[in-house]
Each structure stands twice: as structure tokens, then as C-alpha cells.
């Protein structure tokens, strides 16, 4: 058996593995609101309705650690998520760009649009999130990651 993404959007499978990096949240004036380290694991199961699993661990210099995991399914030829904190979908825009449009459930009225750009070496990626509320961009998230373990 194979994951349906093999046919629907094979480029997204290049994200399989464990990625390490940093997240920097900045306000609309470019001031840092938050900075933390990340470890993101992307898994693509070959059986069942779940086609994508992501497990995140975020760590801060003050010792805080936050772990979260979420699953994605196929809906309308996109990967669809519906978690406690967000819902929305993602699709491949080009062989090296994966786009997401997500509504924040934990922040009423807020949306973010994420682009994940894979480097040519397939071992580095850059992610940017543009956060909107009431039609205005109020925050951005900048992520730089490298592939630690390819699975």
C-alpha cells in the first residue's frame, strides 16, 4: 500500500523526517515577540485515513517545553487539518513550495498563511507565516530548519 500523496502531491513527501531549527515571531514593525528552538517530525503513513502526521517540540531558553502533534487527511485534493488550535488546508504550489491557509481557533478572527520553501539540497527549508486579523497583517513567523534525520 502507499500514501495517496504519492499521486496527489508527491513533492510534499520530501518533507518526511525530523527537522531542527528556530521560530521567530515578529510584529508588524519587525520587533521580535518570541524566539524558540524547534524539532518538527513529518510522517506520511501508508495505511488508514491519516496521510500526514506532524509532531512538534518547541523549547525556550527559560526551560519551557511545548509538545504538540496533529494529523492531516485528504479533503478536496488538499491536506486538511482540524485540531484544537487551528483548521485549514495545504497544497503544493510548485515542486519546492507548499502553501497552507489556516484559521486559528485559539485566537478568534485570526488566520495565517504559511509558505514552506524547500531548498535545492532537500536538507534545508524556510517557512514564513503571515498572521492576519480583521484583514490586517499583525505578525509574522520566520522558521529556518535543517533536516536532522531523513525517514
Secondary structure as UniProt FT lines:
FT   HELIX           5..8
FT   HELIX           10..15
FT   STRAND          17..27
FT   TURN            28..29
FT   STRAND          32..43
FT   STRAND          50..59
FT   TURN            61..62
FT   STRAND          65..75
FT   TURN            76..77
FT   STRAND          78..82
FT   STRAND          86..94
FT   TURN            95..96
FT   STRAND          97..104
FT   TURN            108..109
FT   STRAND          110..118
FT   TURN            120..121
FT   STRAND          124..133
FT   TURN            134..135
FT   STRAND          136..149
//
